[in-house]
Amino acid sequence: MQPIGAQHDFHNPAYAQDWADRFVPTRARQALFDAIVDQLTSRALPNTHIVELGIGPGYLALEILRRIPGVSYEGVDFSEAMFAIARARLADFAGRIVYTQADLIRDDWTARLSQPPGAIVSTWALHDLGGEAHIAAVYQQARAVLPSGGLLLNGDFVKPNESKFAYEPGRITPSRHEEMLRAAGFRDVARLAYLEKDVENPTSANNYACFAGVV
Ligand SMILES: C[S@@+](CC[C@H](N)C(=O)[O-])C[C@H]1O[C@@H](n2cnc3c(N)ncnc32)[C@H](O)[C@@H]1O
């Protein structure tokens, strides 16, 4: 049996559009966005610039820009094809958003940011980096670039702690995410949501959780 996961071709415009058309916000996915917006609005951030790692087609960005009027936004991604889709979706907010091309594995993405972030967010992206070491590196880079009081919120596909199935290497357990956030120096590490959890019938699109850490 194949490990639970998916192969992507995010640089291919047709593939990117097809992915965006299939992965529309459902009620459960919307609950992940709600958890992230709640966190961003329930505390005083050190500044109002929000950076998203892996902006993709812009579904999370649209929620944040619509619901939090005072923030500026920066979408990091390595895919021009995804930027084209996001730009169209977010056209009404063009004055509040910048797009920064970087590979989260190979580039020093923190050095490319247009201004210091008050929060770094991500949804369904970091597992695509292909393994725990790359996720840990991104957590460390985020910790280093966020000022005191800054917030990291990562909603991503996980392997349930109790699963007996093989998962692709980027889908790690919630416990590992929490350990890695603490090891990177985040405090108040918390699991905010655990959505579409299905230990016995895992697919490439269920089992995702949202983790928070504060600098
Ligand atoms: C599932 S999409 C993100 C969806 C997005 N959060 C939303 O709400 O619409 C994952 C994104 O991560 C990007 N990505 C994957 N690996 C990457 C890497 N190594 N560096 C930068 N971006 C990457 C892909 O191009 C894709 O746009």
The ligand as an SDF file (V2000), in Angstrom:
LIG
                    3D

 27 29  0  0  0  0  0  0  0  0999 V2000
   -1.8050   23.4580   -0.3870 C   0  0  0  0  0  0  0  0  0  0  0  0
   -1.0840   24.8660   -1.0360 S   0  0  0  0  0  0  0  0  0  0  0  0
   -1.4530   26.0600    0.2050 C   0  0  0  0  0  0  0  0  0  0  0  0
   -2.8860   26.4950    0.2580 C   0  0  0  0  0  0  0  0  0  0  0  0
   -3.0700   27.8350    0.9180 C   0  0  0  0  0  0  0  0  0  0  0  0
   -2.6430   27.7990    2.2970 N   0  0  0  0  0  0  0  0  0  0  0  0
   -4.4960   28.3260    0.8210 C   0  0  0  0  0  0  0  0  0  0  0  0
   -5.1520   28.4890    1.8770 O   0  0  0  0  0  0  0  0  0  0  0  0
   -4.9610   28.5430   -0.2940 O   0  0  0  0  0  0  0  0  0  0  0  0
    0.6200   24.5670   -0.7440 C   0  0  0  0  0  0  0  0  0  0  0  0
    1.5260   25.6080   -1.3720 C   0  0  0  0  0  0  0  0  0  0  0  0
    2.8540   25.4070   -0.8840 O   0  0  0  0  0  0  0  0  0  0  0  0
    3.7360   25.7180   -1.9300 C   0  0  0  0  0  0  0  0  0  0  0  0
    5.0220   25.0390   -1.6850 N   0  0  0  0  0  0  0  0  0  0  0  0
    5.2580   23.7110   -1.6310 C   0  0  0  0  0  0  0  0  0  0  0  0
    6.5610   23.4780   -1.4310 N   0  0  0  0  0  0  0  0  0  0  0  0
    7.1680   24.6920   -1.3550 C   0  0  0  0  0  0  0  0  0  0  0  0
    8.5140   25.1200   -1.1660 C   0  0  0  0  0  0  0  0  0  0  0  0
    9.5280   24.2460   -1.0340 N   0  0  0  0  0  0  0  0  0  0  0  0
    8.7630   26.4400   -1.1230 N   0  0  0  0  0  0  0  0  0  0  0  0
    7.7710   27.3480   -1.2790 C   0  0  0  0  0  0  0  0  0  0  0  0
    6.4730   27.0090   -1.4810 N   0  0  0  0  0  0  0  0  0  0  0  0
    6.1840   25.6930   -1.5170 C   0  0  0  0  0  0  0  0  0  0  0  0
    3.0610   25.2240   -3.1880 C   0  0  0  0  0  0  0  0  0  0  0  0
    3.5310   25.8640   -4.3540 O   0  0  0  0  0  0  0  0  0  0  0  0
    1.5930   25.5390   -2.8960 C   0  0  0  0  0  0  0  0  0  0  0  0
    1.2310   26.7570   -3.4470 O   0  0  0  0  0  0  0  0  0  0  0  0
  1  2  1  0
  2  3  1  0
  2 10  1  0
  3  4  1  0
  4  5  1  0
  5  6  1  0
  5  7  1  0
  7  8  2  0
  7  9  1  0
 10 11  1  0
 11 12  1  0
 11 26  1  0
 12 13  1  0
 13 14  1  0
 13 24  1  0
 14 15  1  0
 14 23  1  0
 15 16  2  0
 16 17  1  0
 17 18  1  0
 17 23  2  0
 18 19  1  0
 18 20  2  0
 20 21  1  0
 21 22  2  0
 22 23  1  0
 24 25  1  0
 24 26  1  0
 26 27  1  0
M  CHG  2   2   1   9  -1
M  END
$$$$
